[in-house]
Amino acid sequence: MKLHSILAIGAMALSASAFAAGDHDHAHTPRHGGVVVETKQLDQELVAKPGVIQLYLSDHGKSVDLSKASAKLTLLAGTEKQEVELKPAGDKLEATGTFKVGAGTKAVAVVTGASKSVSTARFTLK
């Protein structure tokens, strides 16, 4: 085999593996105006506003039964820490109240009951 043939085959192999591993946008685009994180178990979209926090879950694009699901959300805004319990509310988990959710706020969501194992996601709000 000539060198240019070997290089062409190598380039094709690399581009095929990059495509296979790439983001095919199955659920990584925010559908509700929030921040999306993919975990092994679930895709999670966090929508955080000062009066309501919503967490939308999907199993890589497919709906998830939320009837037995809940989430514990930890908000970290500067030196302040706030713990929030999210409960099923239609197609999402939700909590209402007063939340510090400005740009740069970090959030950690621990979801139980929506998949076979616990799903943990870390978010940074924009």
Backbone as numpy.savetxt, mean C-alpha at the origin, in Angstrom:
# Nx Ny Nz CAx CAy CAz Cx Cy Cz
29.14 -18.53 -32.30 28.30 -17.36 -32.30 29.18 -16.12 -32.30
28.74 -15.13 -33.03 29.49 -13.88 -33.09 29.16 -13.03 -31.87
30.07 -12.15 -31.55 29.92 -11.29 -30.37 28.63 -10.48 -30.41
28.28 -9.91 -31.57 27.06 -9.09 -31.63 25.81 -9.94 -31.40
25.82 -11.21 -31.77 24.69 -12.10 -31.50 24.57 -12.37 -30.02
25.70 -12.59 -29.36 25.70 -12.84 -27.91 25.19 -11.61 -27.17
25.65 -10.42 -27.59 25.21 -9.19 -26.95 23.71 -8.97 -27.16
23.21 -9.27 -28.36 21.78 -9.10 -28.63 20.94 -10.04 -27.78
21.38 -11.28 -27.63 20.66 -12.25 -26.81 20.68 -11.79 -25.34
21.82 -11.32 -24.87 21.93 -10.82 -23.49 21.01 -9.64 -23.25
20.94 -8.72 -24.21 20.08 -7.54 -24.06 18.61 -7.95 -24.02
18.23 -8.92 -24.85 16.84 -9.39 -24.84 16.51 -10.05 -23.52
17.43 -10.83 -23.00 17.18 -11.51 -21.72 17.02 -10.50 -20.60
17.86 -9.47 -20.58 17.76 -8.44 -19.55 16.45 -7.67 -19.66
16.06 -7.31 -20.87 14.82 -6.54 -21.01 13.61 -7.39 -20.65
13.62 -8.68 -20.94 12.50 -9.55 -20.57 12.39 -9.69 -19.07
13.52 -9.82 -18.38 13.46 -9.95 -16.91 13.05 -8.63 -16.27
13.45 -7.51 -16.85 13.03 -6.21 -16.31 11.53 -6.04 -16.48
10.98 -6.46 -17.61 9.54 -6.38 -17.82 8.80 -7.28 -16.85
9.29 -8.49 -16.64 8.62 -9.44 -15.75 8.60 -8.93 -14.32
9.65 -8.25 -13.91 9.74 -7.77 -12.53 9.15 -6.38 -12.38
8.82 -5.72 -13.47 8.39 -4.33 -13.42 7.01 -4.13 -12.85
6.71 -2.87 -12.61 5.40 -2.47 -12.10 4.45 -2.37 -13.28
3.46 -3.24 -13.34 2.50 -3.25 -14.42 1.26 -2.48 -14.06
1.35 -1.65 -13.02 0.28 -0.75 -12.60 -1.01 -1.49 -12.27
-0.91 -2.70 -11.68 -2.13 -3.41 -11.33 -2.82 -2.80 -10.14
-2.13 -2.08 -9.30 -2.79 -1.42 -8.18 -1.90 -0.37 -7.54
-0.89 0.07 -8.24 0.06 0.99 -7.64 -0.29 2.45 -7.86
-1.25 2.72 -8.71 -1.72 4.08 -8.92 -2.82 4.34 -7.90
-2.71 5.43 -7.15 -3.77 5.72 -6.18 -5.13 5.85 -6.87
-6.10 5.11 -6.38 -7.45 5.16 -6.93 -8.36 6.08 -6.13
-7.89 6.45 -4.93 -8.72 7.26 -4.03 -7.99 8.52 -3.57
-6.89 8.86 -4.24 -6.14 10.07 -3.91 -5.17 9.91 -2.76
-4.84 8.68 -2.38 -3.94 8.45 -1.26 -2.55 8.03 -1.69
-1.88 7.34 -0.79 -0.54 6.82 -1.00 -0.64 5.30 -1.03
-0.06 4.67 -2.06 -0.17 3.22 -2.24 1.13 2.52 -1.86
1.00 1.41 -1.13 2.14 0.55 -0.79 1.74 -0.89 -1.10
2.65 -1.62 -1.72 2.41 -3.04 -1.99 3.16 -3.87 -0.96
2.47 -4.82 -0.34 3.11 -5.77 0.56 2.96 -7.16 -0.05
3.55 -8.16 0.58 3.41 -9.53 0.07 1.95 -9.96 0.07
1.20 -9.55 1.10 -0.17 -10.00 1.27 -1.17 -9.13 0.51
-1.01 -7.81 0.57 -2.03 -6.89 0.08 -1.42 -5.64 -0.53
-2.21 -4.98 -1.37 -1.91 -3.62 -1.78 -2.74 -2.73 -0.86
-2.11 -1.69 -0.32 -2.80 -0.81 0.61 -2.72 0.63 0.12
-3.85 1.32 0.15 -3.87 2.74 -0.17 -4.40 3.50 1.03
-3.57 4.38 1.57 -3.93 5.17 2.74 -4.36 6.56 2.29
-5.58 6.94 2.67 -6.10 8.29 2.43 -6.24 8.91 3.82
-5.43 9.93 4.09 -5.40 10.53 5.42 -5.76 12.01 5.34
-6.84 12.36 6.03 -7.29 13.75 6.12 -7.42 14.09 7.60
-7.45 15.38 7.95 -7.51 15.75 9.37 -8.70 15.17 10.12
-9.83 14.86 9.43 -11.01 14.35 10.12 -11.35 12.90 9.85
-10.67 12.28 8.89 -10.96 10.88 8.54 -9.73 10.22 7.95
-9.55 8.96 8.32 -8.47 8.14 7.74 -9.13 6.91 7.14
-8.75 6.63 5.90 -9.31 5.48 5.18 -8.17 4.64 4.64
-8.34 3.32 4.73 -7.36 2.39 4.20 -8.08 1.43 3.26
-7.74 1.53 1.98 -8.32 0.66 0.96 -7.37 -0.51 0.73
-7.92 -1.71 0.67 -7.10 -2.92 0.52 -7.52 -3.69 -0.73
-6.55 -4.27 -1.40 -6.84 -5.18 -2.50 -5.77 -6.26 -2.52
-6.12 -7.38 -3.09 -5.19 -8.49 -3.24 -4.66 -8.42 -4.66
-3.69 -7.52 -4.87 -3.08 -7.31 -6.17 -4.14 -7.09 -7.25
-5.02 -6.13 -6.97 -6.05 -5.74 -7.91 -7.42 -6.35 -7.67
-7.50 -7.37 -6.85 -8.78 -8.03 -6.58 -9.35 -7.54 -5.25
-10.67 -7.52 -5.14 -11.33 -7.09 -3.91 -10.98 -8.03 -2.75
-11.03 -7.48 -1.54 -10.74 -8.23 -0.33 -11.96 -8.16 0.58
-12.31 -9.27 1.23 -13.40 -9.30 2.20 -12.93 -8.59 3.46
-13.56 -7.48 3.80 -13.15 -6.69 4.96 -14.03 -6.92 6.18
-14.99 -7.83 6.10 -15.96 -8.02 7.18 -15.29 -8.40 8.51
-14.17 -9.11 8.47 -13.47 -9.51 9.69 -12.12 -8.81 9.83
-11.90 -7.81 9.02 -10.62 -7.11 9.01 -10.61 -5.92 9.96
-9.43 -5.56 10.40 -9.21 -4.34 11.16 -7.76 -3.93 10.95
-7.46 -2.71 11.33 -6.10 -2.23 11.20 -5.77 -1.32 12.37
-4.52 -1.38 12.77 -3.99 -0.45 13.76 -3.02 0.44 12.99
-3.28 1.73 13.02 -2.45 2.69 12.31 -1.71 3.54 13.33
-0.41 3.65 13.15 0.40 4.53 14.00 0.85 5.70 13.14
0.48 6.92 13.56 0.88 8.14 12.87 2.04 8.77 13.63
3.07 9.14 12.90 4.24 9.80 13.49 4.43 11.14 12.79
4.07 12.22 13.48 4.21 13.58 12.95 5.20 14.32 13.83
6.42 14.45 13.35 7.46 15.06 14.18 7.71 14.20 15.41
7.53 14.78 16.59 7.73 14.03 17.82 6.42 13.46 18.37
5.33 13.74 17.68 4.02 13.27 18.14 3.67 11.93 17.54
3.09 11.07 18.38 2.67 9.74 17.96 1.19 9.57 18.28
0.43 9.04 17.33 -1.00 8.82 17.53 -1.35 7.43 17.01
-2.10 6.67 17.81 -2.53 5.33 17.43 -4.01 5.40 17.07
-4.37 4.76 15.95 -5.74 4.83 15.43 -6.19 3.41 15.08
-7.41 3.07 15.49 -8.01 1.78 15.12 -8.92 2.00 13.92
-8.72 1.24 12.86 -9.55 1.34 11.67 -10.48 0.12 11.60
-11.75 0.38 11.32 -12.77 -0.67 11.26 -13.41 -0.69 9.88
-14.04 -1.81 9.50 -14.69 -1.89 8.19 -15.76 -0.82 8.02
-15.75 -0.21 6.83 -16.75 0.79 6.44 -16.95 0.67 4.94
-17.80 -0.26 4.54 -18.01 -0.50 3.11 -16.81 -1.16 2.47
-16.21 -0.49 1.50 -15.08 -1.05 0.75 -13.72 -0.66 1.31
-13.70 -0.19 2.57 -12.44 0.29 3.16 -12.48 0.09 4.68
-11.32 0.30 5.31 -11.24 0.40 6.76 -11.15 1.89 7.06
-11.80 2.32 8.15 -11.91 3.76 8.36 -11.95 4.12 9.84
-11.48 5.33 10.14 -11.60 5.93 11.47 -11.88 7.41 11.28
-12.70 7.96 12.18 -12.93 9.39 12.17 -12.42 9.97 13.48
-12.11 11.25 13.46 -11.57 11.90 14.64 -10.75 13.10 14.23
-9.74 13.41 15.01 -8.83 14.51 14.72 -7.43 13.93 14.58
-6.84 14.11 13.39 -5.55 13.49 13.10 -4.56 14.51 12.56
-3.29 14.39 12.97 -2.23 15.22 12.42 -1.64 14.47 11.24
-2.00 14.91 10.04 -1.63 14.17 8.84 -1.04 15.07 7.76
-0.16 15.96 8.14 0.47 16.84 7.18 1.51 16.12 6.33
2.00 16.83 5.32 3.03 16.27 4.45 4.24 15.85 5.29
4.77 14.70 4.98 5.92 14.17 5.71 5.56 13.28 6.89
4.28 13.28 7.27 3.85 12.40 8.36 4.09 10.96 7.95
4.63 10.18 8.86 4.85 8.76 8.61 3.70 7.99 9.23
3.33 6.88 8.59 2.26 6.03 9.10 2.65 4.57 8.92
2.31 3.77 9.90 2.52 2.32 9.83 1.17 1.67 10.06
0.74 0.86 9.08 -0.55 0.16 9.17 -0.29 -1.32 9.37
-0.93 -1.89 10.39 -0.87 -3.33 10.64 -2.29 -3.86 10.46
-2.50 -4.63 9.40 -3.83 -5.11 9.03 -3.95 -6.59 9.40
-5.05 -6.93 10.08 -5.34 -8.32 10.41 -6.73 -8.67 9.87
-6.91 -9.94 9.56 -8.21 -10.44 9.15 -8.57 -10.25 7.69
-7.70 -9.62 6.91 -8.00 -9.40 5.49 -7.26 -10.38 4.59
-6.27 -11.06 5.13 -5.52 -12.06 4.39 -5.12 -13.15 5.37
-4.44 -14.17 4.89 -4.09 -15.29 5.75 -3.07 -14.91 6.82
-2.31 -13.85 6.58 -1.34 -13.41 7.57 -1.45 -11.90 7.77
-0.80 -11.42 8.79 -0.80 -9.99 9.10 -0.04 -9.26 7.99
-0.55 -8.12 7.58 0.08 -7.30 6.55 0.49 -5.97 7.16
1.76 -5.63 7.04 2.27 -4.37 7.58 2.78 -3.51 6.43
2.39 -2.23 6.44 2.84 -1.30 5.41 3.28 0.00 6.06
4.30 0.63 5.46 4.81 1.92 5.92 4.52 2.95 4.85
3.99 4.10 5.26 3.63 5.17 4.34 4.32 6.46 4.77
4.58 7.33 3.80 4.96 8.71 4.06 3.96 9.57 3.31
3.24 10.40 4.04 2.19 11.23 3.43 2.78 12.36 2.63
2.09 12.70 1.56 2.55 13.78 0.67 1.76 15.03 0.89
